[in-house]
Amino acid sequence: MPCQNLNLIPLYVAIGVSVMLAGVSLWKKVLTVPATAVAVVVLIAVSLFTGYAGLVAFSVSFLGAGIIGLIKKDLRREREKGLYTHVGARGVVQVLVNSLPALIFGLIYFLSGCVAFLYASCVAVTAGFSDSAASDIGILSKGKVISIVTFKQAPRGISGGVSLLGTVAGVVASLIVAVCAFLTPEVEVDGIWIIAVGGVIGMLVDSILGATLQRGYKCTVCGAFTERLNHCDAPTEQVKGLKFIDNNAVNFLSQLIAGAISLLFFI
């Protein structure tokens, strides 16, 4: 029957947890004030749809991303300078694109009772955290960065570029979320590998889409690759990808695809 998974206890817990996370977010300037408000609503909604599993997956991913963001923050800021369209505290759009896939799968689980969609929701969250960990740790790597598509050496921080350190960080991030989700009553032991593998798949899909479909530009002054429309106070030239596919679109699509692929584990 519809809404058969309704359990208000995780919802009450989510309200308390969301207040705590909102305080941490504003204190450490991880999210803007509007984005923090949206994140609170998302956390409460996903807890309503998926119970403790979604609450834990989102909370662990949020805290994990925040902690990783503090590692060598100045060095990361220096290497990201001039490369990405958006740096610093995340905004409303970024919060939404990184939570909508999980909310969609969670809502379907809430309405249908099909447990496959519960796992798909957790996978979508895990994929986002795995990719975030891989990007934030990978850009600090001293090792070689290669394109996931051409296997040729690529600039550090470029979408679609992968490093050994970043990849390991993404795998570890997926495992952490999977193990923590297993501690909830909704996730069985098989859920550990489903969520972990699904998260890694999402990370790889994100890299593939970033290397192929995501728009990229070249500075007409210094020749540096960037995701910005302007660099060195001059307009940049698009050299790859589709004009309407940016990093936000890639994040949304990769998480949606990862969750959809996880559904195949139940066939």
Order of alpha helices (4+ residues) and beta strands (2+ residues): alpha-alpha-alpha-alpha-alpha-alpha-alpha-beta-beta-alpha-alpha-beta-beta-beta-beta-alpha
